[in-house]
């Protein structure tokens, strides 16, 4: 009986020693493996070596949206959705050190339309100042607007989230637009008498074209932000719409949607 008990004790001790050695060996193996494994460090892309020779360098930009006047006195009453429509052909030049950024410049046309509420702008006037007359109690046009058309040269610095594929990712731009006034005219439709009755019928249209009172140059700061081919833009003309001394200081501004280009 004593021999059996002694044998059981020896076997138990041996088994415990073997299990202890196996556990230690397993821990050492895990420690060695964990020490040997290191997480790979992602390599930073060298954008200066990226080939963008196949990226289109030229494109068209079309802009449409709201046009307004800042600084106009209360006596000048605009109404409705004043609107602009711009069209540019631009060339895009990526910066060699970091193609996330590029310089773009081009040429195009910008048109602005401002609508008035029972008011007439007299571009045909012969004096030194531009008259705005209130026709609420007299002869006036049912619809009346002032249109200006500019030849413009836009220039901007751009940022692309993905320089290799401009059709995706976020984009932004800031720049300036310099313009020369090509044409300025008013358009009145449906002349009404003091009682609001049509004088010549609703199809009657009267146009007056004259640039004498309008500032012949335009310089605007511009900005855009968007994703893919669509972006929001905003412009503010730091020069007045009307020549200095010919009327109140009024600055045009625009907010709208740009398609293409950026």
TORKOL-4160 file (C-alpha; in steps of 0.2 Angstrom, whole numbers, padded with zeros to 4 digits, m for minus):
262
<pt num="1" X="0000" Y="0000" Z="0000"/>
<pt num="2" X="0014" Y="0012" Z="0004"/>
<pt num="3" X="0022" Y="0008" Z="m0013"/>
<pt num="4" X="0006" Y="0013" Z="m0022"/>
<pt num="5" X="0005" Y="0029" Z="m0012"/>
<pt num="6" X="0023" Y="0033" Z="m0016"/>
<pt num="7" X="0020" Y="0029" Z="m0034"/>
<pt num="8" X="0005" Y="0041" Z="m0035"/>
<pt num="9" X="0015" Y="0055" Z="m0027"/>
<pt num="10" X="0030" Y="0053" Z="m0039"/>
<pt num="11" X="0018" Y="0053" Z="m0054"/>
<pt num="12" X="0009" Y="0068" Z="m0048"/>
<pt num="13" X="0025" Y="0077" Z="m0045"/>
<pt num="14" X="0032" Y="0072" Z="m0063"/>
<pt num="15" X="0016" Y="0078" Z="m0071"/>
<pt num="16" X="0016" Y="0095" Z="m0062"/>
<pt num="17" X="0034" Y="0097" Z="m0067"/>
<pt num="18" X="0030" Y="0093" Z="m0086"/>
<pt num="19" X="0015" Y="0105" Z="m0086"/>
<pt num="20" X="0025" Y="0119" Z="m0078"/>
<pt num="21" X="0039" Y="0117" Z="m0091"/>
<pt num="22" X="0026" Y="0117" Z="m0106"/>
<pt num="23" X="0018" Y="0133" Z="m0099"/>
<pt num="24" X="0034" Y="0142" Z="m0097"/>
<pt num="25" X="0039" Y="0137" Z="m0115"/>
<pt num="26" X="0023" Y="0143" Z="m0122"/>
<pt num="27" X="0025" Y="0160" Z="m0113"/>
<pt num="28" X="0043" Y="0161" Z="m0119"/>
<pt num="29" X="0037" Y="0158" Z="m0137"/>
<pt num="30" X="0023" Y="0171" Z="m0136"/>
<pt num="31" X="0035" Y="0183" Z="m0129"/>
<pt num="32" X="0048" Y="0179" Z="m0143"/>
<pt num="33" X="0035" Y="0180" Z="m0156"/>
<pt num="34" X="0028" Y="0197" Z="m0149"/>
<pt num="35" X="0045" Y="0204" Z="m0148"/>
<pt num="36" X="0049" Y="0199" Z="m0166"/>
<pt num="37" X="0033" Y="0206" Z="m0174"/>
<pt num="38" X="0033" Y="0225" Z="m0177"/>
<pt num="39" X="0018" Y="0234" Z="m0185"/>
<pt num="40" X="0023" Y="0240" Z="m0203"/>
<pt num="41" X="0025" Y="0259" Z="m0203"/>
<pt num="42" X="0016" Y="0267" Z="m0218"/>
<pt num="43" X="0027" Y="0276" Z="m0230"/>
<pt num="44" X="0023" Y="0294" Z="m0234"/>
<pt num="45" X="0019" Y="0297" Z="m0252"/>
<pt num="46" X="0032" Y="0308" Z="m0261"/>
<pt num="47" X="0020" Y="0319" Z="m0271"/>
<pt num="48" X="0034" Y="0328" Z="m0280"/>
<pt num="49" X="0038" Y="0312" Z="m0289"/>
<pt num="50" X="0020" Y="0309" Z="m0295"/>
<pt num="51" X="0017" Y="0309" Z="m0313"/>
<pt num="52" X="0002" Y="0321" Z="m0318"/>
<pt num="53" X="0007" Y="0322" Z="m0336"/>
<pt num="54" X="m0010" Y="0314" Z="m0341"/>
<pt num="55" X="m0021" Y="0325" Z="m0330"/>
<pt num="56" X="m0030" Y="0337" Z="m0341"/>
<pt num="57" X="m0023" Y="0355" Z="m0340"/>
<pt num="58" X="m0037" Y="0364" Z="m0347"/>
<pt num="59" X="m0056" Y="0364" Z="m0344"/>
<pt num="60" X="m0072" Y="0374" Z="m0344"/>
<pt num="61" X="m0080" Y="0382" Z="m0329"/>
<pt num="62" X="m0099" Y="0387" Z="m0330"/>
<pt num="63" X="m0106" Y="0397" Z="m0315"/>
<pt num="64" X="m0124" Y="0402" Z="m0312"/>
<pt num="65" X="m0133" Y="0410" Z="m0296"/>
<pt num="66" X="m0139" Y="0425" Z="m0287"/>
<pt num="67" X="m0133" Y="0442" Z="m0290"/>
<pt num="68" X="m0135" Y="0457" Z="m0278"/>
<pt num="69" X="m0130" Y="0474" Z="m0274"/>
<pt num="70" X="m0121" Y="0479" Z="m0258"/>
<pt num="71" X="m0122" Y="0497" Z="m0252"/>
<pt num="72" X="m0137" Y="0503" Z="m0263"/>
<pt num="73" X="m0147" Y="0516" Z="m0254"/>
<pt num="74" X="m0165" Y="0513" Z="m0249"/>
<pt num="75" X="m0171" Y="0524" Z="m0264"/>
<pt num="76" X="m0165" Y="0511" Z="m0276"/>
<pt num="77" X="m0176" Y="0496" Z="m0275"/>
<pt num="78" X="m0171" Y="0479" Z="m0282"/>
<pt num="79" X="m0182" Y="0464" Z="m0282"/>
<pt num="80" X="m0183" Y="0446" Z="m0287"/>
<pt num="81" X="m0169" Y="0434" Z="m0291"/>
<pt num="82" X="m0155" Y="0445" Z="m0298"/>
<pt num="83" X="m0144" Y="0432" Z="m0307"/>
<pt num="84" X="m0127" Y="0430" Z="m0315"/>
<pt num="85" X="m0121" Y="0418" Z="m0329"/>
<pt num="86" X="m0102" Y="0416" Z="m0331"/>
<pt num="87" X="m0092" Y="0405" Z="m0343"/>
<pt num="88" X="m0073" Y="0403" Z="m0343"/>
<pt num="89" X="m0060" Y="0393" Z="m0352"/>
<pt num="90" X="m0046" Y="0390" Z="m0339"/>
<pt num="91" X="m0028" Y="0382" Z="m0339"/>
<pt num="92" X="m0023" Y="0372" Z="m0323"/>
<pt num="93" X="m0004" Y="0371" Z="m0319"/>
<pt num="94" X="0000" Y="0359" Z="m0304"/>
<pt num="95" X="0014" Y="0365" Z="m0292"/>
<pt num="96" X="0030" Y="0354" Z="m0294"/>
<pt num="97" X="0034" Y="0353" Z="m0276"/>
<pt num="98" X="0016" Y="0348" Z="m0270"/>
<pt num="99" X="0003" Y="0344" Z="m0284"/>
<pt num="100" X="m0011" Y="0346" Z="m0271"/>
<pt num="101" X="m0010" Y="0364" Z="m0276"/>
<pt num="102" X="m0010" Y="0372" Z="m0293"/>
<pt num="103" X="m0012" Y="0389" Z="m0301"/>
<pt num="104" X="m0026" Y="0392" Z="m0314"/>
<pt num="105" X="m0029" Y="0406" Z="m0325"/>
<pt num="106" X="m0040" Y="0409" Z="m0340"/>
<pt num="107" X="m0052" Y="0420" Z="m0350"/>
<pt num="108" X="m0071" Y="0421" Z="m0352"/>
<pt num="109" X="m0087" Y="0431" Z="m0350"/>
<pt num="110" X="m0097" Y="0437" Z="m0335"/>
<pt num="111" X="m0115" Y="0443" Z="m0336"/>
<pt num="112" X="m0125" Y="0451" Z="m0322"/>
<pt num="113" X="m0144" Y="0455" Z="m0322"/>
<pt num="114" X="m0152" Y="0466" Z="m0308"/>
<pt num="115" X="m0171" Y="0468" Z="m0308"/>
<pt num="116" X="m0180" Y="0483" Z="m0301"/>
<pt num="117" X="m0196" Y="0486" Z="m0292"/>
<pt num="118" X="m0207" Y="0500" Z="m0300"/>
<pt num="119" X="m0191" Y="0509" Z="m0304"/>
<pt num="120" X="m0182" Y="0515" Z="m0320"/>
<pt num="121" X="m0163" Y="0517" Z="m0323"/>
<pt num="122" X="m0160" Y="0531" Z="m0335"/>
<pt num="123" X="m0145" Y="0526" Z="m0345"/>
<pt num="124" X="m0150" Y="0538" Z="m0358"/>
<pt num="125" X="m0149" Y="0553" Z="m0347"/>
<pt num="126" X="m0137" Y="0567" Z="m0353"/>
<pt num="127" X="m0132" Y="0574" Z="m0335"/>
<pt num="128" X="m0117" Y="0569" Z="m0325"/>
<pt num="129" X="m0126" Y="0557" Z="m0313"/>
<pt num="130" X="m0136" Y="0542" Z="m0317"/>
<pt num="131" X="m0155" Y="0545" Z="m0312"/>
<pt num="132" X="m0166" Y="0532" Z="m0304"/>
<pt num="133" X="m0184" Y="0537" Z="m0305"/>
<pt num="134" X="m0198" Y="0530" Z="m0294"/>
<pt num="135" X="m0213" Y="0525" Z="m0305"/>
<pt num="136" X="m0225" Y="0520" Z="m0292"/>
<pt num="137" X="m0237" Y="0534" Z="m0296"/>
<pt num="138" X="m0233" Y="0537" Z="m0314"/>
<pt num="139" X="m0228" Y="0529" Z="m0330"/>
<pt num="140" X="m0217" Y="0514" Z="m0327"/>
<pt num="141" X="m0212" Y="0497" Z="m0334"/>
<pt num="142" X="m0220" Y="0481" Z="m0328"/>
<pt num="143" X="m0203" Y="0473" Z="m0328"/>
<pt num="144" X="m0187" Y="0482" Z="m0328"/>
<pt num="145" X="m0168" Y="0476" Z="m0327"/>
<pt num="146" X="m0150" Y="0482" Z="m0329"/>
<pt num="147" X="m0138" Y="0470" Z="m0338"/>
<pt num="148" X="m0119" Y="0471" Z="m0338"/>
<pt num="149" X="m0108" Y="0460" Z="m0349"/>
<pt num="150" X="m0089" Y="0459" Z="m0345"/>
<pt num="151" X="m0074" Y="0451" Z="m0353"/>
<pt num="152" X="m0065" Y="0443" Z="m0338"/>
<pt num="153" X="m0048" Y="0436" Z="m0334"/>
<pt num="154" X="m0049" Y="0424" Z="m0318"/>
<pt num="155" X="m0034" Y="0418" Z="m0309"/>
<pt num="156" X="m0034" Y="0407" Z="m0293"/>
<pt num="157" X="m0024" Y="0396" Z="m0282"/>
<pt num="158" X="m0032" Y="0379" Z="m0280"/>
<pt num="159" X="m0031" Y="0364" Z="m0268"/>
<pt num="160" X="m0035" Y="0346" Z="m0273"/>
<pt num="161" X="m0038" Y="0332" Z="m0260"/>
<pt num="162" X="m0033" Y="0319" Z="m0274"/>
<pt num="163" X="m0022" Y="0327" Z="m0286"/>
<pt num="164" X="m0021" Y="0312" Z="m0297"/>
<pt num="165" X="m0040" Y="0311" Z="m0300"/>
<pt num="166" X="m0049" Y="0328" Z="m0300"/>
<pt num="167" X="m0066" Y="0320" Z="m0302"/>
<pt num="168" X="m0066" Y="0315" Z="m0284"/>
<pt num="169" X="m0062" Y="0322" Z="m0267"/>
<pt num="170" X="m0064" Y="0339" Z="m0260"/>
<pt num="171" X="m0057" Y="0355" Z="m0269"/>
<pt num="172" X="m0056" Y="0373" Z="m0265"/>
<pt num="173" X="m0049" Y="0389" Z="m0273"/>
<pt num="174" X="m0046" Y="0407" Z="m0270"/>
<pt num="175" X="m0042" Y="0421" Z="m0282"/>
<pt num="176" X="m0047" Y="0436" Z="m0291"/>
<pt num="177" X="m0056" Y="0441" Z="m0307"/>
<pt num="178" X="m0052" Y="0456" Z="m0318"/>
<pt num="179" X="m0064" Y="0462" Z="m0331"/>
<pt num="180" X="m0068" Y="0475" Z="m0344"/>
<pt num="181" X="m0086" Y="0481" Z="m0347"/>
<pt num="182" X="m0091" Y="0476" Z="m0365"/>
<pt num="183" X="m0109" Y="0481" Z="m0364"/>
<pt num="184" X="m0122" Y="0489" Z="m0352"/>
<pt num="185" X="m0140" Y="0491" Z="m0356"/>
<pt num="186" X="m0158" Y="0492" Z="m0348"/>
<pt num="187" X="m0173" Y="0482" Z="m0354"/>
<pt num="188" X="m0190" Y="0487" Z="m0349"/>
<pt num="189" X="m0206" Y="0477" Z="m0354"/>
<pt num="190" X="m0224" Y="0482" Z="m0354"/>
<pt num="191" X="m0225" Y="0501" Z="m0351"/>
<pt num="192" X="m0239" Y="0505" Z="m0339"/>
<pt num="193" X="m0248" Y="0521" Z="m0336"/>
<pt num="194" X="m0252" Y="0529" Z="m0319"/>
<pt num="195" X="m0267" Y="0518" Z="m0316"/>
<pt num="196" X="m0257" Y="0502" Z="m0320"/>
<pt num="197" X="m0264" Y="0499" Z="m0337"/>
<pt num="198" X="m0253" Y="0493" Z="m0352"/>
<pt num="199" X="m0250" Y="0507" Z="m0364"/>
<pt num="200" X="m0243" Y="0497" Z="m0379"/>
<pt num="201" X="m0247" Y="0479" Z="m0374"/>
<pt num="202" X="m0238" Y="0466" Z="m0364"/>
<pt num="203" X="m0226" Y="0462" Z="m0378"/>
<pt num="204" X="m0219" Y="0480" Z="m0379"/>
<pt num="205" X="m0200" Y="0480" Z="m0375"/>
<pt num="206" X="m0189" Y="0495" Z="m0374"/>
<pt num="207" X="m0169" Y="0494" Z="m0373"/>
<pt num="208" X="m0157" Y="0507" Z="m0369"/>
<pt num="209" X="m0138" Y="0503" Z="m0371"/>
<pt num="210" X="m0125" Y="0515" Z="m0364"/>
<pt num="211" X="m0109" Y="0513" Z="m0354"/>
<pt num="212" X="m0106" Y="0531" Z="m0349"/>
<pt num="213" X="m0112" Y="0530" Z="m0331"/>
<pt num="214" X="m0105" Y="0512" Z="m0328"/>
<pt num="215" X="m0088" Y="0508" Z="m0321"/>
<pt num="216" X="m0078" Y="0501" Z="m0336"/>
<pt num="217" X="m0067" Y="0489" Z="m0325"/>
<pt num="218" X="m0071" Y="0476" Z="m0313"/>
<pt num="219" X="m0060" Y="0468" Z="m0300"/>
<pt num="220" X="m0068" Y="0455" Z="m0289"/>
<pt num="221" X="m0061" Y="0443" Z="m0275"/>
<pt num="222" X="m0068" Y="0425" Z="m0278"/>
<pt num="223" X="m0068" Y="0409" Z="m0268"/>
<pt num="224" X="m0075" Y="0391" Z="m0272"/>
<pt num="225" X="m0076" Y="0375" Z="m0262"/>
<pt num="226" X="m0084" Y="0359" Z="m0268"/>
<pt num="227" X="m0083" Y="0340" Z="m0272"/>
<pt num="228" X="m0080" Y="0332" Z="m0289"/>
<pt num="229" X="m0087" Y="0343" Z="m0303"/>
<pt num="230" X="m0098" Y="0354" Z="m0293"/>
<pt num="231" X="m0094" Y="0368" Z="m0281"/>
<pt num="232" X="m0101" Y="0383" Z="m0272"/>
<pt num="233" X="m0093" Y="0400" Z="m0277"/>
<pt num="234" X="m0094" Y="0418" Z="m0271"/>
<pt num="235" X="m0088" Y="0434" Z="m0278"/>
<pt num="236" X="m0087" Y="0452" Z="m0272"/>
<pt num="237" X="m0083" Y="0466" Z="m0283"/>
<pt num="238" X="m0072" Y="0479" Z="m0274"/>
<pt num="239" X="m0074" Y="0492" Z="m0287"/>
<pt num="240" X="m0091" Y="0501" Z="m0289"/>
<pt num="241" X="m0104" Y="0496" Z="m0302"/>
<pt num="242" X="m0107" Y="0515" Z="m0306"/>
<pt num="243" X="m0093" Y="0527" Z="m0310"/>
<pt num="244" X="m0086" Y="0537" Z="m0296"/>
<pt num="245" X="m0096" Y="0554" Z="m0295"/>
<pt num="246" X="m0110" Y="0547" Z="m0306"/>
<pt num="247" X="m0120" Y="0539" Z="m0293"/>
<pt num="248" X="m0120" Y="0530" Z="m0276"/>
<pt num="249" X="m0106" Y="0518" Z="m0272"/>
<pt num="250" X="m0113" Y="0501" Z="m0275"/>
<pt num="251" X="m0103" Y="0484" Z="m0275"/>
<pt num="252" X="m0110" Y="0469" Z="m0284"/>
<pt num="253" X="m0108" Y="0452" Z="m0276"/>
<pt num="254" X="m0113" Y="0434" Z="m0282"/>
<pt num="255" X="m0117" Y="0417" Z="m0274"/>
<pt num="256" X="m0120" Y="0402" Z="m0285"/>
<pt num="257" X="m0115" Y="0385" Z="m0291"/>
<pt num="258" X="m0100" Y="0381" Z="m0302"/>
<pt num="259" X="m0099" Y="0366" Z="m0314"/>
<pt num="260" X="m0083" Y="0358" Z="m0321"/>
<pt num="261" X="m0066" Y="0364" Z="m0319"/>
<pt num="262" X="m0062" Y="0364" Z="m0300"/>
